[in-house]
Amino acid sequence: MDDEKRRRVLAFVRGLRDRGVPIDAVGLQEHLRLDGAFSAPKLAEFVRSLRALDLRVLATEVDVIESETWSDEAERDAKGAALVHGFVSTVLENGGDAVLCWGLADSFSWANTEDGQPAKKSGRRARPLPLEDEFGRKADVARAGSGLRGAAMALIRGRRCGRAAPR
């Protein structure tokens, strides 16, 4: 999400609040670019800004999009896992409440099923999600996920029954 979009989302949410519209949370949908990077400091600031409005923050969709399908799956998975780990850990470490998966296995991803996507054009499989086509874990994704377990458990201990712990 670029600076302008973050600014517009914050203005929109503040406008809702100012008009008395009930809003409890904001979901972040992130399509990480394999050939790019995201700004952890800007994401952290955005999550903290939403939390300052007393809103819960959820990562509601996270996948890794490649402009072309890479020939080296191990390299692709390692870079993708690093991007996902960076995004998820930034959200959680700055007050995010949860990470939800829109999809888990590559075979069901829009990156492999929608016309016009690089995978459909090339005939090679995209690898945007944590699990292989047959629901097996990708090695680097598993390593990235295990690195989050400690932080996630600490966050869970700070919550009660799905509600944010008092500040």
N, CA, C and O of each residue as an XYZ file, in Angstrom:
668
protein
N       0.855     -1.164      0.000
C       0.000      0.000      0.000
C       0.906      1.234      0.000
O       1.826      1.347      0.811
N       0.632      2.134     -0.906
C       1.472      3.323     -0.995
C       1.026      4.388      0.011
O      -0.012      4.253      0.657
N       1.830      5.448      0.131
C       1.570      6.503      1.117
C       0.189      7.136      0.937
O      -0.525      7.367      1.913
N      -0.177      7.412     -0.300
C      -1.456      8.060     -0.571
C      -2.620      7.162     -0.168
O      -3.600      7.639      0.404
N      -2.523      5.889     -0.454
C      -3.608      4.973     -0.085
C      -3.712      4.864      1.441
O      -4.818      4.847      1.981
N      -2.590      4.792      2.131
C      -2.628      4.750      3.601
C      -3.286      6.019      4.140
O      -4.115      5.953      5.047
N      -2.919      7.171      3.583
C      -3.496      8.441      4.025
C      -5.009      8.445      3.808
O      -5.761      8.869      4.685
N      -5.455      7.972      2.642
C      -6.884      7.952      2.326
C      -7.641      6.985      3.232
O      -8.757      7.285      3.657
N      -7.054      5.843      3.530
C      -7.721      4.882      4.428
C      -7.882      5.491      5.815
O      -8.955      5.400      6.413
N      -6.833      6.108      6.326
C      -6.926      6.735      7.652
C      -7.976      7.847      7.658
O      -8.751      7.956      8.609
N      -8.010      8.673      6.609
C      -9.009      9.744      6.523
C     -10.416      9.151      6.460
O     -11.334      9.667      7.098
N     -10.589      8.085      5.704
C     -11.889      7.425      5.579
C     -12.339      6.888      6.939
O     -13.481      7.100      7.345
N     -11.454      6.204      7.629
C     -11.797      5.623      8.929
C     -12.112      6.722      9.937
O     -13.074      6.608     10.697
N     -11.321      7.773      9.950
C     -11.607      8.901     10.855
C     -12.957      9.526     10.534
O     -13.713      9.886     11.436
N     -13.260      9.656      9.228
C     -14.556     10.202      8.817
C     -15.711      9.341      9.299
O     -16.732      9.861      9.747
N     -15.554      8.032      9.209
C     -16.587      7.122      9.723
C     -16.789      7.348     11.216
O     -17.914      7.483     11.697
N     -15.671      7.384     11.936
C     -15.746      7.598     13.387
C     -16.409      8.935     13.719
O     -17.253      9.006     14.613
N     -16.026     10.002     12.998
C     -16.576     11.337     13.248
C     -18.086     11.375     13.035
O     -18.782     12.160     13.680
N     -18.600     10.534     12.136
C     -20.037     10.479     11.861
C     -20.762      9.460     12.748
O     -21.964      9.243     12.595
N     -20.034      8.845     13.665
C     -20.661      7.902     14.587
C     -20.913      6.526     14.004
O     -21.678      5.746     14.571
N     -20.287      6.218     12.887
C     -20.455      4.904     12.278
C     -19.656      3.890     13.092
O     -18.459      4.086     13.305
N     -20.286      2.816     13.547
C     -19.531      1.823     14.316
C     -18.529      1.091     13.420
O     -18.888      0.549     12.375
N     -17.302      1.088     13.842
C     -16.249      0.365     13.128
C     -15.306     -0.187     14.186
O     -14.829      0.542     15.055
N     -15.046     -1.477     14.100
C     -14.232     -2.146     15.102
C     -12.842     -2.515     14.618
O     -11.910     -2.636     15.413
N     -12.706     -2.693     13.297
C     -11.438     -3.225     12.788
C     -11.218     -2.804     11.344
O     -12.140     -2.403     10.634
N      -9.966     -2.911     10.943
C      -9.588     -2.715      9.544
C      -8.799     -3.944      9.120
O      -7.892     -4.389      9.822
N      -9.155     -4.482      7.969
C      -8.439     -5.621      7.421
C      -7.458     -5.160      6.359
O      -7.787     -4.325      5.517
N      -6.265     -5.702      6.403
C      -5.237     -5.374      5.419
C      -5.108     -6.523      4.434
O      -4.816     -7.654      4.822
N      -5.323     -6.234      3.176
C      -5.159     -7.214      2.111
C      -3.830     -6.887      1.435
O      -3.646     -5.781      0.928
N      -2.922     -7.828      1.426
C      -1.586     -7.551      0.893
C      -1.184     -8.566     -0.163
O      -1.105     -9.766      0.100
N      -0.935     -8.062     -1.355
C      -0.373     -8.863     -2.430
C       1.085     -8.434     -2.549
O       1.402     -7.474     -3.251
N       1.960     -9.147     -1.863
C       3.384     -8.817     -1.874
C       3.975     -9.128     -3.240
O       3.686    -10.180     -3.811
N       4.780     -8.250     -3.759
C       5.399     -8.425     -5.070
C       6.739     -9.118     -4.906
O       7.619     -8.623     -4.201
N       6.893    -10.249     -5.549
C       8.140    -11.006     -5.452
C       9.332    -10.204     -5.962
O      10.451    -10.362     -5.474
N       9.085     -9.344     -6.947
C      10.170     -8.544     -7.511
C      10.285     -7.172     -6.847
O      10.939     -6.274     -7.378
N       9.650     -7.013     -5.689
C       9.684     -5.734     -5.002
C       9.868     -5.926     -3.507
O      10.287     -6.987     -3.045
N       9.557     -4.913     -2.786
C       9.654     -4.957     -1.335
C       8.559     -4.065     -0.765
O       8.001     -3.226     -1.471
N       8.263     -4.249      0.489
C       7.344     -3.342      1.170
C       8.147     -2.619      2.240
O       9.237     -3.057      2.607
N       7.617     -1.533      2.730
C       8.312     -0.761      3.749
C       7.788     -1.158      5.123
O       6.671     -0.799      5.494
N       8.592     -1.895      5.872
C       8.184     -2.288      7.227
C       7.950     -1.062      8.111
O       6.966     -1.044      8.850
N       8.809     -0.032      8.070
C       8.536      1.147      8.905
C       7.212      1.837      8.566
O       6.496      2.270      9.469
N       6.882      1.943      7.289
C       5.616      2.588      6.914
C       4.422      1.729      7.307
O       3.403      2.249      7.760
N       4.544      0.409      7.136
C       3.476     -0.488      7.551
C       3.294     -0.412      9.062
O       2.163     -0.352      9.545
N       4.383     -0.414      9.807
C       4.315     -0.332     11.270
C       3.620      0.957     11.706
O       2.780      0.939     12.605
N       3.969      2.063     11.074
C       3.347      3.352     11.405
C       1.844      3.315     11.106
O       1.041      3.829     11.885
N       1.472      2.711      9.987
C       0.069      2.609      9.604
C      -0.714      1.768     10.616
O      -1.796      2.166     11.047
N      -0.173      0.614     10.993
C      -0.848     -0.245     11.977
C      -0.993      0.500     13.304
O      -2.056      0.462     13.922
N       0.056      1.168     13.740
C      -0.016      1.927     15.002
C      -1.041      3.063     14.909
O      -1.723      3.362     15.889
N      -1.150      3.696     13.736
C      -2.142      4.769     13.550
C      -3.556      4.226     13.673
O      -4.419      4.870     14.270
N      -3.799      3.055     13.119
C      -5.117      2.432     13.248
C      -5.391      2.025     14.688
O      -6.498      2.214     15.192
N      -4.388      1.468     15.344
C      -4.545      1.073     16.756
C      -4.806      2.303     17.633
O      -5.549      2.218     18.610
N      -4.194      3.454     17.285
C      -4.404      4.687     18.048
C      -5.863      5.153     17.949
O      -6.340      5.895     18.808
N      -6.560      4.719     16.907
C      -7.987      5.011     16.762
C      -8.846      3.963     17.473
O     -10.067      3.936     17.317
N      -8.199      3.112     18.246
C      -8.840      2.032     18.999
C      -9.501      1.004     18.075
O     -10.560      0.456     18.383
N      -8.850      0.759     16.941
C      -9.332     -0.244     16.001
C      -8.449     -1.476     16.048
O      -7.239     -1.384     16.256
N      -9.060     -2.611     15.854
C      -8.287     -3.836     15.684
C      -7.770     -3.861     14.254
O      -8.395     -3.305     13.351
N      -6.638     -4.501     14.055
C      -6.035     -4.601     12.731
C      -5.806     -6.075     12.434
O      -5.216     -6.805     13.231
N      -6.284     -6.495     11.272
C      -6.124     -7.883     10.857
C      -5.489     -7.927      9.473
O      -5.823     -7.124      8.602
N      -4.586     -8.854      9.282
C      -4.101     -9.144      7.936
C      -5.095    -10.162      7.380
O      -5.106    -11.318      7.802
N      -5.928     -9.730      6.435
C      -7.029    -10.563      5.976
C      -6.737    -11.330      4.695
O      -7.495    -12.223      4.317
N      -5.655    -10.989      4.034
C      -5.217    -11.754      2.866
C      -3.752    -11.428      2.640
O      -3.365    -10.261      2.583
N      -2.952    -12.456      2.512
C      -1.530    -12.268      2.236
C      -1.121    -13.309      1.203
O      -1.279    -14.512      1.412
N      -0.597    -12.824      0.093
C      -0.040    -13.744     -0.894
C       1.142    -13.066     -1.577
O       1.370    -11.867     -1.415
N       1.875    -13.844     -2.330
C       3.073    -13.349     -3.001
C       2.837    -13.469     -4.504
O       2.584    -14.554     -5.027
N       2.924    -12.346     -5.171
C       2.648    -12.302     -6.598
C       3.949    -12.100     -7.357
O       4.781    -11.268     -6.996
N       4.100    -12.868     -8.397
C       5.301    -12.753     -9.226
C       4.912    -12.241    -10.600
O       3.895    -12.650    -11.158
N       5.725    -11.343    -11.144
C       5.405    -10.789    -12.454
C       5.575    -11.850    -13.536
O       4.881    -11.817    -14.553
N       6.469    -12.763    -13.329
C       6.638    -13.929    -14.198
C       6.892    -15.115    -13.287
O       7.403    -14.942    -12.180
N       6.552    -16.296    -13.722
C       6.843    -17.456    -12.885
C       8.339    -17.756    -12.972
O       8.908    -17.852    -14.059
N       8.945    -17.897    -11.830
C      10.383    -18.133    -11.743
C      10.685    -19.590    -12.038
O       9.884    -20.477    -11.743
N      11.848    -19.828    -12.622
C      12.216    -21.211    -12.911
C      12.758    -21.913    -11.672
O      12.642    -23.133    -11.561
N      13.343    -21.175    -10.747
C      13.924    -21.763     -9.544
C      12.925    -21.642     -8.392
O      12.836    -20.597     -7.748
N      12.177    -22.715     -8.138
C      11.146    -22.670     -7.109
C      11.721    -22.438     -5.719
O      11.109    -21.738     -4.912
N      12.881    -23.007     -5.425
C      13.480    -22.831     -4.097
C      13.815    -21.361     -3.856
O      13.574    -20.835     -2.769
N      14.372    -20.701     -4.873
C      14.704    -19.274     -4.742
C      13.428    -18.455     -4.561
O      13.364    -17.553     -3.726
N      12.426    -18.784     -5.349
C      11.149    -18.085     -5.270
C      10.508    -18.262     -3.893
O      10.035    -17.299     -3.290
N      10.498    -19.499     -3.407
C       9.897    -19.768     -2.097
C      10.649    -19.064     -0.976
O      10.030    -18.554     -0.042
N      11.976    -19.030     -1.058
C      12.773    -18.368     -0.019
C      12.471    -16.875      0.013
O      12.265    -16.309      1.087
N      12.442    -16.237     -1.141
C      12.149    -14.803     -1.194
C      10.710    -14.537     -0.760
O      10.453    -13.594     -0.013
N       9.777    -15.359     -1.221
C       8.376    -15.197     -0.830
C       8.182    -15.359      0.675
O       7.461    -14.583      1.301
N       8.826    -16.365      1.246
C       8.712    -16.595      2.691
C       9.272    -15.417      3.474
O       8.702    -15.023      4.491
N      10.373    -14.856      3.014
C      10.965    -13.702      3.694
C      10.021    -12.495      3.638
O       9.878    -11.772      4.624
N       9.383    -12.280      2.493
C       8.430    -11.173      2.370
C       7.231    -11.373      3.290
O       6.827    -10.453      4.001
N       6.662    -12.581      3.276
C       5.498    -12.858      4.123
C       5.873    -12.722      5.595
O       5.129    -12.123      6.373
N       7.019    -13.272      5.978
C       7.466    -13.159      7.371
C       7.601    -11.693      7.765
O       7.150    -11.293      8.839
N       8.218    -10.891      6.902
C       8.385     -9.474      7.206
C       7.058     -8.760      7.366
O       6.883     -7.976      8.299
N       6.124     -9.022      6.467
C       4.818     -8.380      6.538
C       4.057     -8.804      7.790
O       3.596     -7.961      8.560
N       3.929    -10.113      7.990
C       3.155    -10.632      9.120
C       3.763    -10.204     10.456
O       3.043     -9.769     11.354
N       5.071    -10.325     10.586
C       5.691     -9.946     11.861
C       5.544     -8.450     12.114
O       5.363     -8.039     13.260
N       5.618     -7.634     11.077
C       5.429     -6.189     11.257
C       4.021     -5.881     11.742
O       3.843     -5.074     12.653
N       3.013     -6.519     11.140
C       1.628     -6.301     11.572
C       1.458     -6.739     13.027
O       0.929     -5.979     13.839
N       1.895     -7.943     13.363
C       1.696     -8.471     14.718
C       2.484     -7.699     15.770
O       1.970     -7.425     16.854
N       3.710     -7.351     15.461
C       4.556     -6.656     16.439
C       4.096     -5.222     16.703
O       4.519     -4.608     17.682
N       3.243     -4.692     15.846
C       2.778     -3.317     16.020
C       1.305     -3.238     16.404
O       0.665     -2.201     16.228
N       0.775     -4.333     16.926
C      -0.567     -4.314     17.482
C      -1.616     -5.046     16.680
O      -2.781     -5.060     17.075
N      -1.244     -5.662     15.552
C      -2.207     -6.430     14.772
C      -2.748     -7.587     15.587
O      -2.056     -8.138     16.443
N      -3.990     -7.949     15.312
C      -4.673     -8.975     16.101
C      -4.636    -10.368     15.507
O      -4.633    -11.355     16.242
N      -4.607    -10.461     14.184
C      -4.717    -11.784     13.583
C      -4.238    -11.751     12.139
O      -4.169    -10.700     11.500
N      -3.914    -12.931     11.656
C      -3.583    -13.130     10.256
C      -4.529    -14.210      9.744
O      -4.555    -15.325     10.266
N      -5.291    -13.873      8.734
C      -6.236    -14.809      8.143
C      -5.732    -15.189      6.766
O      -5.099    -14.385      6.082
N      -6.011    -16.398      6.370
C      -5.602    -16.840      5.033
C      -6.819    -16.926      4.145
O      -7.778    -17.630      4.460
N      -6.786    -16.221      3.049
C      -7.848    -16.292      2.057
C      -7.743    -17.625      1.326
O      -8.750    -18.252      0.996
N      -6.535    -18.034      1.087
C      -6.282    -19.320      0.458
C      -5.032    -19.931      1.053
O      -4.182    -19.215      1.581
N      -4.909    -21.245      0.975
C      -3.750    -21.924      1.542
C      -2.896    -22.633      0.499
O      -1.668    -22.622      0.588
N      -3.536    -23.242     -0.481
C      -2.789    -24.055     -1.443
C      -2.748    -23.373     -2.813
O      -3.738    -22.809     -3.279
N      -1.581    -23.443     -3.435
C      -1.356    -22.789     -4.722
C      -2.379    -23.158     -5.786
O      -2.763    -22.313     -6.595
N      -2.822    -24.406     -5.793
C      -3.735    -24.854     -6.850
C      -5.059    -24.100     -6.836
O      -5.759    -24.069     -7.848
N      -5.411    -23.497     -5.713
C      -6.683    -22.791     -5.607
C      -6.531    -21.278     -5.697
O      -7.514    -20.550     -5.556
N      -5.328    -20.802     -5.925
C      -5.078    -19.363     -5.966
C      -5.540    -18.751     -7.277
O      -5.425    -19.359     -8.341
N      -6.061    -17.542     -7.181
C      -6.445    -16.791     -8.376
C      -5.255    -16.585     -9.305
O      -5.433    -16.420    -10.512
N      -4.037    -16.592     -8.753
C      -2.836    -16.401     -9.577
C      -2.633    -17.567    -10.551
O      -1.925    -17.430    -11.549
N      -3.252    -18.703    -10.258
C      -3.161    -19.866    -11.146
C      -4.444    -20.137    -11.920
O      -4.441    -20.921    -12.869
N      -5.530    -19.501    -11.527
C      -6.808    -19.844    -12.155
C      -7.404    -18.749    -13.032
O      -8.191    -19.048    -13.930
N      -7.043    -17.478    -12.792
C      -7.640    -16.394    -13.564
C      -6.902    -16.153    -14.872
O      -5.672    -16.133    -14.912
N      -7.661    -15.974    -15.925
C      -7.072    -15.628    -17.215
C      -6.334    -14.300    -17.096
O      -6.738    -13.416    -16.340
N      -5.256    -14.173    -17.846
C      -4.490    -12.939    -17.850
C      -3.347    -12.914    -16.843
O      -2.476    -12.047    -16.915
N      -3.341    -13.859    -15.907
C      -2.253    -13.913    -14.932
C      -1.026    -14.559    -15.580
O      -1.167    -15.411    -16.457
N       0.194    -14.154    -15.148
C       1.410    -14.715    -15.754
C       1.445    -16.235    -15.772
O       1.924    -16.823    -16.742
N       0.953    -16.884    -14.729
C       0.970    -18.346    -14.681
C       0.092    -18.930    -15.782
O       0.471    -19.911    -16.423
N      -1.070    -18.339    -16.005
C      -1.959    -18.835    -17.055
C      -1.335    -18.612    -18.439
O      -1.461    -19.455    -19.326
N      -0.670    -17.486    -18.609
C      -0.052    -17.174    -19.898
C       1.121    -18.105    -20.195
O       1.284    -18.571    -21.323
N       1.940    -18.373    -19.170
C       3.158    -19.158    -19.379
C       2.920    -20.663    -19.304
O       3.709    -21.449    -19.830
N       1.827    -21.061    -18.647
C       1.578    -22.485    -18.453
C       2.345    -23.059    -17.268
O       2.263    -24.258    -17.003
N       3.093    -22.212    -16.548
C       3.831    -22.660    -15.356
C       3.078    -22.214    -14.115
O       2.381    -21.199    -14.133
N       3.218    -22.961    -13.056
C       2.476    -22.698    -11.830
C       3.066    -21.535    -11.041
O       4.278    -21.459    -10.840
N       2.200    -20.634    -10.600
C       2.593    -19.607     -9.641
C       2.604    -20.261     -8.259
O       1.946    -21.280     -8.046
N       3.345    -19.679     -7.331
C       3.469    -20.243     -5.986
C       3.194    -19.154     -4.938
O       4.088    -18.815     -4.162
N       1.966    -18.599     -4.903
C       1.694    -17.444     -4.057
C       1.340    -17.734     -2.603
O       1.353    -16.830     -1.768
N       1.025    -18.983     -2.300
C       0.472    -19.303     -0.983
C       1.394    -20.232     -0.194
O       2.364    -20.748     -0.749
N       1.105    -20.453      1.095
C       2.021    -21.220      1.948
C       2.156    -22.704      1.622
O       3.164    -23.322      1.963
N       1.147    -23.282      0.965
C       1.166    -24.726      0.751
C       1.233    -25.081     -0.733
O       0.756    -24.346     -1.598
N       1.844    -26.235     -0.992
C       1.914    -26.781     -2.349
C       0.511    -27.132     -2.837
O      -0.454    -27.047     -2.076
N       0.399    -27.522     -4.096
C      -0.899    -27.893     -4.667
C      -1.618    -28.962     -3.851
O      -2.836    -28.896     -3.685
N      -0.885    -29.937     -3.344
C      -1.484    -31.041     -2.582
C      -1.438    -30.793     -1.073
O      -1.471    -31.739     -0.286
N      -1.364    -29.539     -0.676
C      -1.393    -29.105      0.713
C      -0.141    -29.460      1.518
O      -0.184    -29.476      2.749
N       0.966    -29.744      0.843
C       2.234    -29.947      1.537
C       2.897    -28.613      1.798
O       2.751    -27.678      1.010
N       3.621    -28.516      2.890
C       4.307    -27.273      3.238
C       5.520    -27.050      2.361
O       6.227    -27.993      2.005
N       5.753    -25.813      2.020
C       6.991    -25.419      1.348
C       8.033    -25.206      2.450
O       7.726    -24.616      3.486
N       9.242    -25.675      2.236
C      10.273    -25.644      3.285
C      10.520    -24.246      3.832
O      10.527    -24.061      5.049
N      10.719    -23.273      2.981
C      11.030    -21.936      3.467
C       9.834    -21.269      4.120
O      10.001    -20.463      5.035
N       8.635    -21.591      3.668
C       7.441    -21.038      4.288
C       7.302    -21.605      5.695
O       6.949    -20.879      6.625
N       7.577    -22.891      5.858
C       7.513    -23.506      7.187
C       8.516    -22.851      8.130
O       8.196    -22.589      9.290
N       9.725    -22.587      7.642
C      10.723    -21.914      8.479
C      10.276    -20.508      8.860
O      10.446    -20.094     10.006
N       9.709    -19.776      7.912
C       9.236    -18.418      8.207
C       8.127    -18.465      9.247
O       8.104    -17.642     10.163
N       7.213    -19.411      9.118
C       6.122    -19.543     10.074
C       6.606    -19.910     11.457
O       6.078    -19.404     12.447
N       7.606    -20.784     11.551
C       8.098    -21.182     12.871
C       8.747    -19.997     13.577
O       8.744    -19.937     14.806
N       9.291    -19.074     12.833
C       9.881    -17.886     13.434
C       8.847    -16.958     14.038
O       9.181    -16.111     14.866
N       7.597    -17.107     13.636
C       6.531    -16.256     14.163
C       5.843    -16.856     15.379
O       5.131    -16.152     16.095
N       6.046    -18.150     15.625
C       5.294    -18.808     16.701
C       5.474    -18.139     18.049
O       4.495    -17.942     18.768
N       6.695    -17.786     18.410
C       6.925    -17.159     19.711
C       6.195    -15.835     19.834
O       5.552    -15.571     20.850
N       6.289    -14.999     18.804
C       5.605    -13.707     18.825
C       4.098    -13.896     18.855
O       3.395    -13.185     19.574
N       3.597    -14.849     18.078
C       2.159    -15.084     18.041
C       1.660    -15.571     19.394
O       0.609    -15.126     19.856
N       2.387    -16.472     20.034
C       1.953    -16.982     21.336
C       1.972    -15.868     22.383
O       1.088    -15.814     23.238
N       2.962    -14.983     22.328
C       3.006    -13.865     23.263
C       1.798    -12.954     23.046
O       1.216    -12.456     24.010
N       1.421    -12.736     21.788
C       0.247    -11.913     21.501
C      -1.027    -12.578     21.994
O      -1.904    -11.913     22.546
N      -1.134    -13.893     21.796
C      -2.333    -14.619     22.232
C      -2.468    -14.538     23.744
O      -3.574    -14.366     24.257
N      -1.366    -14.659     24.461
C      -1.420    -14.580     25.925
C      -1.897    -13.207     26.390
O      -2.462    -13.087     27.477
N      -1.678    -12.172     25.581
C      -2.095    -10.819     25.957
C      -3.547    -10.531     25.630
O      -4.015     -9.422     25.892
N      -4.261    -11.455     25.082
C      -5.657    -11.276     24.682
C      -6.544    -12.179     25.531
O      -6.084    -13.168     26.102
N      -7.796    -11.827     25.600
C      -8.722    -12.730     26.269
C      -9.953    -12.908     25.396
O     -10.616    -11.936     25.035
N     -10.246    -14.124     25.067
C     -11.435    -14.506     24.306
C     -11.613    -13.684     23.030
O     -12.731    -13.289     22.701
N     -10.532    -13.425     22.317
C     -10.635    -12.734     21.043
C     -10.791    -11.234     21.141
O     -10.857    -10.559     20.113
N     -10.853    -10.693     22.335
C     -10.959     -9.252     22.488
C      -9.599     -8.704     22.859
O      -8.818     -9.362     23.546
N      -9.329     -7.528     22.415
C      -8.042     -6.922     22.721
C      -7.897     -6.725     24.216
O      -8.839     -6.308     24.890
N      -6.731     -7.021     24.726
C      -6.450     -6.801     26.143
C      -6.472     -5.304     26.426
O      -6.158     -4.510     25.539
N      -6.828     -4.907     27.619
C      -6.833     -3.475     27.960
C      -5.448     -2.886     27.769
O      -4.442     -3.550     28.017
N      -5.400     -1.636     27.325
C      -4.113     -0.961     27.148
C      -3.682     -0.266     28.391
O      -2.618      0.353     28.415
